[in-house]
Amino acid sequence: MKRRKFLGDVAAGAIAPVVASDLLLTGFAARLRGGPDPDDWEEKLTAYGTEYMSLGAAGIRRRVSGELVVVQQQLDDPRLRSVTSRLMTLHAKTFPGSDGSKAVTWYRMAARAADESGDERARMWVRGRAAIALGYEGASLGVADVLADQAMAISDKPSLGLLNAIMGKAHAAAIEGIGPRP
């Protein structure tokens, strides 16, 4: 058992710097050459929507982490703040419900990036998606409720963001109502 822990610690110490170095290289290379254009980023987001179901959370998290390193170099473009907010939301979704605080941190940062983009649809979608994910997992139900309220306050026009906000709010309320019975 001690040997396994030792080997795991040694491997983590050896691998983490390589991964960090690769991410730094990717980020600087993107900054120096300008990175993908907004349309390319939109295509990547669309692909992630379908790949999430087949690749699973761990596979998506690794890829999205790399994408976030690249896109953060282009945040002076408001369209890419919208893309970034949606990538951050996807990244947050990869954390299990047991790690709700980490997911909440990412969801809040995604909401801020969406607000800075000025993209109403992204603002609603990020909050609605966060609310439904947190509500469904039963993690941070109070935050799910707040994010749902924020999404619904942005607009009452029918959209996926609004639908997710309503469903997230309902899911959180249902879970809160299930508590122990006397």
C-alpha positions as CSV (number, residue, x, y, z in Angstrom):
1,M,0.0,0.0,0.0
2,K,2.8,2.5,0.9
3,R,4.7,1.5,-2.2
4,R,1.6,2.3,-4.4
5,K,1.2,5.7,-2.7
6,F,4.9,6.4,-3.2
7,L,4.7,5.5,-6.9
8,G,1.6,7.6,-7.3
9,D,3.2,10.6,-5.7
10,V,6.4,10.2,-7.8
11,A,4.3,9.9,-11.0
12,A,2.3,12.9,-10.1
13,G,5.4,14.9,-9.4
14,A,6.9,13.9,-12.7
15,I,3.8,14.2,-14.9
16,A,2.4,17.5,-13.5
17,P,5.3,19.7,-14.6
18,V,5.1,18.2,-18.1
19,V,1.4,18.8,-18.4
20,A,1.8,22.4,-17.0
21,S,4.6,23.0,-19.5
22,D,2.5,21.7,-22.4
23,L,-0.4,24.0,-21.4
24,L,1.9,27.0,-21.1
25,L,3.4,26.3,-24.5
26,T,-0.1,26.0,-26.0
27,G,-1.2,29.2,-24.4
28,F,1.9,31.2,-25.6
29,A,1.8,29.8,-29.0
30,A,-1.9,30.7,-29.4
31,R,-1.2,34.3,-28.2
32,L,1.7,34.7,-30.6
33,R,-0.2,33.5,-33.7
34,G,-3.6,34.9,-32.7
35,G,-5.5,31.7,-32.0
36,P,-8.6,30.4,-33.8
37,D,-11.2,32.9,-35.1
38,P,-14.6,33.2,-33.4
39,D,-16.3,31.0,-36.0
40,D,-13.8,28.2,-35.4
41,W,-14.5,28.4,-31.7
42,E,-18.3,28.2,-32.3
43,E,-17.7,25.0,-34.3
44,K,-15.6,23.6,-31.4
45,L,-18.4,24.3,-29.0
46,T,-21.0,22.6,-31.2
47,A,-18.7,19.5,-31.4
48,Y,-18.4,19.4,-27.6
49,G,-22.1,19.3,-27.3
50,T,-22.3,15.9,-28.9
51,E,-18.9,14.6,-27.7
52,Y,-19.8,15.1,-24.1
53,M,-22.1,12.1,-24.1
54,S,-19.5,9.8,-25.7
55,L,-16.2,11.0,-24.1
56,G,-17.3,11.4,-20.6
57,A,-16.4,14.0,-18.0
58,A,-12.7,13.2,-17.6
59,G,-12.0,13.2,-21.3
60,I,-13.9,16.4,-21.9
61,R,-12.2,18.1,-18.9
62,R,-8.7,17.5,-20.3
63,R,-9.6,18.8,-23.7
64,V,-11.6,21.8,-22.4
65,S,-8.7,22.8,-20.1
66,G,-6.4,23.1,-23.1
67,E,-9.0,25.1,-25.0
68,L,-9.4,27.5,-22.0
69,V,-5.7,28.1,-22.0
70,V,-5.8,29.0,-25.7
71,V,-9.0,31.1,-25.6
72,Q,-8.0,33.1,-22.6
73,Q,-5.3,34.7,-24.8
74,Q,-8.1,36.1,-27.0
75,L,-10.4,37.6,-24.4
76,D,-10.2,41.1,-25.8
77,D,-12.8,40.0,-28.4
78,P,-16.3,40.1,-26.8
79,R,-17.5,37.2,-29.0
80,L,-14.7,35.1,-27.5
81,R,-15.8,36.0,-24.0
82,S,-19.1,34.4,-24.9
83,V,-17.3,31.3,-26.1
84,T,-15.2,31.3,-23.0
85,S,-18.2,31.5,-20.8
86,R,-19.7,28.5,-22.4
87,L,-16.4,26.5,-22.3
88,M,-16.1,27.4,-18.6
89,T,-19.7,26.1,-18.1
90,L,-18.8,22.9,-19.8
91,H,-15.6,22.6,-17.7
92,A,-17.7,23.1,-14.5
93,K,-20.0,20.3,-15.6
94,T,-17.1,17.9,-15.6
95,F,-16.7,18.1,-11.8
96,P,-18.8,15.5,-9.8
97,G,-21.5,16.7,-7.5
98,S,-19.3,15.7,-4.5
99,D,-17.0,18.5,-5.6
100,G,-19.8,21.1,-5.9
101,S,-17.7,24.0,-4.6
102,K,-15.2,23.7,-7.5
103,A,-18.0,23.5,-10.0
104,V,-19.7,26.6,-8.4
105,T,-16.5,28.6,-8.7
106,W,-16.3,27.8,-12.4
107,Y,-20.1,28.5,-13.0
108,R,-19.7,31.9,-11.3
109,M,-16.7,32.8,-13.4
110,A,-18.6,31.6,-16.5
111,A,-21.5,33.9,-15.6
112,R,-19.1,36.9,-15.2
113,A,-17.5,36.1,-18.6
114,A,-20.9,35.9,-20.2
115,D,-21.9,39.2,-18.6
116,E,-18.7,40.9,-20.0
117,S,-19.5,39.5,-23.5
118,G,-22.8,41.3,-23.6
119,D,-24.3,38.2,-25.3
120,E,-27.8,37.8,-23.7
121,R,-28.2,34.3,-24.9
122,A,-24.9,33.2,-23.4
123,R,-25.7,35.0,-20.1
124,M,-29.0,33.1,-19.9
125,W,-27.5,29.7,-21.1
126,V,-24.6,29.8,-18.7
127,R,-26.8,30.4,-15.7
128,G,-29.6,28.1,-16.8
129,R,-27.1,25.3,-17.5
130,A,-25.4,25.8,-14.2
131,A,-28.8,25.8,-12.4
132,I,-30.0,22.6,-14.0
133,A,-26.6,20.8,-13.4
134,L,-26.4,21.9,-9.7
135,G,-30.1,21.2,-9.2
136,Y,-29.9,17.8,-10.8
137,E,-26.9,16.7,-8.8
138,G,-28.3,18.1,-5.6
139,A,-25.1,20.1,-5.1
140,S,-25.2,23.7,-3.9
141,L,-29.0,24.0,-4.3
142,G,-29.0,27.6,-3.0
143,V,-26.5,28.6,-5.8
144,A,-28.7,26.7,-8.3
145,D,-31.7,28.7,-7.2
146,V,-29.8,32.0,-7.4
147,L,-28.4,31.3,-10.8
148,A,-31.8,30.3,-12.1
149,D,-33.3,33.5,-10.8
150,Q,-30.6,35.5,-12.4
151,A,-31.2,33.8,-15.8
152,M,-35.0,34.4,-15.6
153,A,-34.3,38.1,-14.7
154,I,-32.3,38.6,-17.9
155,S,-35.1,37.8,-20.3
156,D,-38.5,36.0,-20.4
157,K,-38.1,35.2,-24.1
158,P,-38.3,31.4,-24.7
159,S,-34.8,29.9,-25.0
160,L,-32.8,26.9,-23.9
161,G,-31.2,29.0,-21.1
162,L,-34.7,29.9,-19.7
163,L,-35.9,26.3,-19.9
164,N,-32.8,25.1,-18.1
165,A,-33.2,27.8,-15.4
166,I,-36.8,26.8,-14.8
167,M,-36.0,23.1,-14.7
168,G,-33.0,23.7,-12.5
169,K,-35.1,25.8,-10.1
170,A,-37.8,23.1,-10.0
171,H,-35.3,20.3,-9.5
172,A,-33.6,22.1,-6.6
173,A,-37.0,22.8,-5.0
174,A,-38.0,19.2,-5.4
175,I,-34.8,17.9,-3.8
176,E,-35.0,20.4,-0.9
177,G,-38.6,19.2,-0.3
178,I,-37.5,15.6,-0.1
179,G,-35.6,15.9,3.2
180,P,-36.0,13.6,6.2
181,R,-39.6,13.0,7.2
182,P,-40.6,12.9,10.9
